């Protein structure tokens, strides 16, 4: 079971620079979860400190507007080797989106307490992992900045032409 978990973890680009020994320890801290279709994995606004790696299946990332309308802002699949909820390991703030299982899914998860234990045991591997997580967060932030520019431009055009 542990070797299979380590092999799954190795397939994630986020974890590619972590050595096998560190991956095995990290895998020991991770829980395996099964989510049925339509299960809510993360609920926007909840307080939680868990990060997930999508091992099998597809999920929708859902945001709520100021009018309480919900919209899918991304669909993620296991072939994308995605993680979600990683900000919760660092800032321990409210969830910024809902993640809902679109199909039956399997995830590995780690909470901040277990993550911090891993960092204490393997600081070198922990620094590598934190750098990779930060790259992921920064990439997502850049995408959102580009989206904001598009929305702003559309708003300006709407105002100018109406």
C-alpha positions as CSV (number, residue, x, y, z in Angstrom):
1,X,0.0,0.0,0.0
2,X,2.7,2.5,1.0
3,X,4.8,1.8,-2.2
4,X,1.7,2.4,-4.3
5,X,1.1,5.7,-2.5
6,X,4.7,6.7,-3.0
7,X,4.4,5.8,-6.7
8,X,1.3,8.0,-7.1
9,X,3.0,10.9,-5.3
10,X,6.0,10.6,-7.7
11,X,3.8,11.2,-10.6
12,X,3.0,14.8,-9.3
13,X,5.3,17.4,-10.8
14,X,4.9,19.3,-7.5
15,X,6.7,16.5,-5.7
16,X,9.3,15.6,-8.4
17,X,12.3,17.0,-6.5
18,X,11.5,15.3,-3.2
19,X,13.6,12.1,-2.8
20,X,12.1,8.7,-2.3
21,X,12.8,8.5,1.5
22,X,11.1,11.9,2.1
23,X,8.2,10.9,-0.2
24,X,7.7,7.7,1.9
25,X,7.6,9.8,5.1
26,X,5.2,12.3,3.5
27,X,3.0,9.5,2.2
28,X,2.8,8.2,5.8
29,X,1.3,11.5,6.9
30,X,-1.2,11.5,4.1
31,X,-4.7,10.0,4.3
32,X,-6.4,8.3,1.4
33,X,-9.9,9.5,0.8
34,X,-12.8,8.3,-1.5
35,X,-15.3,10.9,-2.5
36,X,-18.5,9.9,-4.2
37,X,-19.9,11.9,-7.2
38,X,-21.3,15.3,-5.9
39,X,-19.5,15.1,-2.6
40,X,-18.2,18.4,-1.3
41,X,-14.5,18.0,-0.6
42,X,-13.9,21.6,0.3
43,X,-16.6,24.1,1.2
44,X,-16.1,27.8,0.5
45,X,-16.0,29.8,3.7
46,X,-15.2,26.8,6.0
47,X,-12.1,26.9,8.2
48,X,-9.9,24.0,7.4
49,X,-6.2,23.3,7.1
50,X,-6.1,20.4,4.6
51,X,-4.4,20.1,1.2
52,X,-5.5,17.5,-1.3
53,X,-3.9,15.8,-4.2
54,X,-6.3,14.5,-6.8
55,X,-5.4,10.9,-7.5
56,X,-8.4,9.7,-9.5
57,X,-11.5,11.5,-10.9
58,X,-12.6,15.0,-11.8
59,X,-13.7,17.9,-9.6
60,X,-15.3,21.3,-10.1
61,X,-13.9,24.4,-8.4
62,X,-17.0,26.5,-7.6
63,X,-17.1,30.2,-6.5
64,X,-20.0,32.1,-5.1
65,X,-20.8,35.7,-6.3
66,X,-21.8,38.6,-4.1
67,X,-25.4,37.7,-5.1
68,X,-24.9,34.2,-3.8
69,X,-24.9,32.7,-7.3
70,X,-22.5,29.8,-7.8
71,X,-20.4,29.2,-10.9
72,X,-17.8,26.7,-11.9
73,X,-14.5,28.5,-12.4
74,X,-12.4,25.4,-13.2
75,X,-12.7,21.7,-13.8
76,X,-9.7,19.6,-12.7
77,X,-8.9,16.0,-13.5
78,X,-6.4,13.5,-12.3
79,X,-4.5,13.7,-15.6
80,X,-3.6,17.3,-14.6
81,X,-1.8,16.1,-11.4
82,X,-3.4,18.9,-9.4
83,X,-3.4,19.9,-5.8
84,X,-6.0,22.0,-4.2
85,X,-6.4,23.6,-0.8
86,X,-2.7,24.2,-0.5
87,X,-3.1,27.7,0.9
88,X,-4.8,26.3,4.0
89,X,-1.5,24.6,5.0
90,X,0.1,28.0,5.2
91,X,-2.5,30.7,6.1
92,X,-5.2,28.7,8.0
93,X,-7.9,31.0,6.7
94,X,-11.4,30.4,5.3
95,X,-11.7,28.4,2.1
96,X,-11.8,30.6,-1.0
97,X,-13.8,28.1,-3.1
98,X,-15.8,25.0,-3.0
99,X,-14.4,21.8,-4.6
100,X,-17.1,19.3,-5.5
101,X,-16.5,15.8,-6.9
102,X,-17.8,15.7,-10.5
103,X,-17.1,12.0,-10.6
104,X,-16.1,9.4,-8.0
105,X,-12.7,10.6,-6.8
106,X,-9.7,9.5,-4.8
107,X,-7.5,12.0,-3.1
108,X,-4.6,12.0,-0.7
109,X,-4.8,14.7,1.9
110,X,-2.6,16.2,4.6
111,X,-3.5,18.7,7.3
112,X,-1.3,21.5,8.6
113,X,-0.4,19.6,11.8
114,X,0.9,16.6,9.8
115,X,2.6,18.9,7.3
116,X,4.4,20.7,10.0
117,X,5.6,17.4,11.5
118,X,7.0,16.5,8.1
119,X,8.7,20.0,7.9
120,X,10.3,19.4,11.3
121,X,11.5,15.9,10.4
122,X,12.7,16.7,6.9
123,X,13.5,20.4,6.6
124,X,15.4,20.1,3.4
125,X,12.5,18.2,1.7
126,X,10.1,20.6,3.3
127,X,11.8,23.6,1.9
128,X,11.7,22.0,-1.6
129,X,8.0,21.3,-1.1
130,X,7.2,24.8,0.1
131,X,9.0,26.3,-2.9
132,X,7.1,24.1,-5.3
133,X,3.8,25.0,-3.5
134,X,4.6,28.7,-3.7
135,X,5.3,28.3,-7.5
136,X,1.9,26.7,-7.8
137,X,0.2,29.5,-5.9
138,X,2.0,32.2,-7.8
139,X,1.1,30.6,-11.1
140,X,-2.6,30.5,-10.1
141,X,-2.3,34.2,-8.9
142,X,-0.9,35.2,-12.3
143,X,-3.8,33.4,-14.1
144,X,-6.3,35.2,-11.8
145,X,-4.5,38.6,-12.5
146,X,-4.9,38.0,-16.2
147,X,-8.6,37.1,-15.7
148,X,-9.1,40.3,-13.7
149,X,-7.6,42.3,-16.6
150,X,-10.1,40.7,-19.0
151,X,-13.0,41.4,-16.7
152,X,-11.9,45.0,-16.2
153,X,-11.5,45.5,-20.0
154,X,-15.0,44.0,-20.6
155,X,-16.4,46.3,-18.0
156,X,-14.8,49.4,-19.5
157,X,-16.0,48.4,-23.0
158,X,-19.5,47.8,-21.6
159,X,-19.5,51.3,-20.0
160,X,-18.1,53.0,-23.1
161,X,-20.4,51.4,-25.6
162,X,-23.7,51.7,-23.6
